[in-house]
Amino acid sequence: MCFSITYKERGKKEVTENFWCPGTIESVSDESTVLGRKKLGCGWVFVNYRDGEADWQLLRPNFFNAKKPGGWRIVATAAELETNFTFEDLSEGDESGDESDEESDDGNGDDEGGSSDDDDE
């Protein structure tokens, strides 16, 4: 799922960016699914996120592979799932400053497979 996350960056006030948050779909709703007193109906999934959080999320068809809040995608294999990440250190003296991990685009721009020409068009 893609979430809009606001955080403080050293030297700046607040920064808001969209981030993909990896998780595992544990359950899919149907027309009889109820959460508390609310009937969810079809189109919802219960996601266990890798950071330990879990929640129901609505999967809007038009948000598939969209890098915007509410966007979602399905990773076909574990090899495609980024496993090199760190949780935020909330201690005051964090000097790491390693903010260079940039999110790759939606993965549709890969040149694997296509023609054998090396010319970029």
C-alpha positions as CSV (number, residue, x, y, z in Angstrom):
1,M,0.0,0.0,0.0
2,C,1.1,3.5,-0.7
3,F,0.8,6.1,2.1
4,S,1.4,9.8,2.3
5,I,3.8,10.2,5.3
6,T,4.9,13.5,6.8
7,Y,8.1,13.6,8.7
8,K,10.7,16.2,9.9
9,E,14.0,16.3,8.0
10,R,17.1,17.9,9.4
11,G,17.3,21.5,8.1
12,K,13.7,21.5,6.9
13,K,10.4,22.0,8.7
14,E,8.2,19.1,7.5
15,V,8.4,16.9,4.4
16,T,5.5,14.9,2.9
17,E,6.2,12.0,0.6
18,N,4.5,8.9,-0.7
19,F,6.0,5.6,0.5
20,W,5.2,2.0,-0.4
21,C,4.7,0.0,2.8
22,P,5.1,-3.7,2.4
23,G,2.7,-6.2,3.9
24,T,0.9,-9.5,3.5
25,I,-2.8,-9.8,2.6
26,E,-4.2,-12.1,5.3
27,S,-7.9,-11.9,4.4
28,V,-10.2,-10.6,1.6
29,S,-13.6,-9.2,2.4
30,D,-16.9,-10.4,0.8
31,E,-20.4,-9.1,0.9
32,S,-20.9,-10.5,4.4
33,T,-17.7,-9.1,6.0
34,V,-18.4,-6.9,9.1
35,L,-16.0,-4.8,11.1
36,G,-17.5,-3.9,14.4
37,R,-21.0,-2.6,13.5
38,K,-19.9,-1.6,10.0
39,K,-20.5,-3.8,7.0
40,L,-17.4,-3.6,4.8
41,G,-18.6,-5.5,1.7
42,C,-16.4,-6.5,-1.2
43,G,-13.1,-4.8,-2.2
44,W,-11.3,-4.7,1.2
45,V,-8.2,-6.6,2.3
46,F,-6.8,-7.1,5.8
47,V,-3.0,-6.4,5.5
48,N,-0.3,-7.3,8.1
49,Y,2.4,-4.7,7.5
50,R,6.0,-5.6,8.0
51,D,6.4,-3.0,10.7
52,G,3.9,-4.9,12.9
53,E,0.8,-2.8,12.2
54,A,-2.3,-4.4,10.6
55,D,-5.5,-2.9,9.2
56,W,-8.3,-3.2,6.6
57,Q,-7.6,-1.3,3.4
58,L,-9.9,-0.6,0.4
59,L,-8.4,-1.7,-2.9
60,R,-9.7,0.8,-5.5
61,P,-9.2,-0.7,-9.0
62,N,-8.1,2.7,-10.4
63,F,-5.4,3.0,-7.7
64,F,-3.5,-0.2,-8.8
65,N,0.2,0.5,-9.2
66,A,-0.5,4.2,-8.6
67,K,2.2,6.0,-6.4
68,K,-0.3,8.1,-4.5
69,P,-2.0,7.7,-1.1
70,G,-4.3,4.6,-1.3
71,G,-2.3,3.1,-4.2
72,W,-1.6,-0.6,-4.1
73,R,0.3,-3.2,-6.0
74,I,1.0,-6.9,-5.7
75,V,4.5,-8.2,-5.7
76,A,4.7,-11.5,-7.5
77,T,7.8,-12.9,-5.9
78,A,9.7,-12.4,-2.7
79,A,12.7,-11.5,-4.9
80,E,10.9,-8.3,-6.0
81,L,10.2,-7.2,-2.4
82,E,12.7,-4.7,-1.0
83,T,14.1,-6.3,2.2
84,N,16.9,-3.7,2.9
85,F,15.1,-1.1,5.0
86,T,15.5,0.3,8.5
87,F,12.9,1.6,11.0
88,E,13.1,5.2,12.0
89,D,15.4,6.0,15.0
90,L,13.5,8.4,17.2
91,S,16.5,9.1,19.4
92,E,17.7,12.8,19.5
93,G,21.3,12.3,18.5
94,D,20.8,10.4,15.2
95,E,23.7,11.4,13.0
96,S,23.2,8.8,10.2
97,G,21.9,11.3,7.7
98,D,21.6,8.5,5.1
99,E,18.5,9.6,3.4
100,S,19.7,8.6,-0.1
101,D,17.4,5.5,-0.5
102,E,15.1,6.6,-3.3
103,E,12.0,4.8,-4.3
104,S,12.2,3.3,-7.7
105,D,9.3,4.0,-10.1
106,D,6.5,1.5,-10.6
107,G,8.7,-1.0,-12.3
108,N,7.1,-0.7,-15.7
109,G,10.1,1.0,-17.2
110,D,12.4,-2.0,-17.0
111,D,14.1,-2.8,-20.3
112,E,14.1,-6.6,-19.7
113,G,12.8,-8.7,-22.5
114,G,12.2,-6.1,-25.3
115,S,14.1,-5.9,-28.5
116,S,17.9,-6.5,-28.8
117,D,18.5,-2.9,-30.0
118,D,20.5,-0.8,-27.7
119,D,19.0,2.4,-29.0
120,D,16.8,4.4,-26.6
121,E,13.7,5.8,-28.1
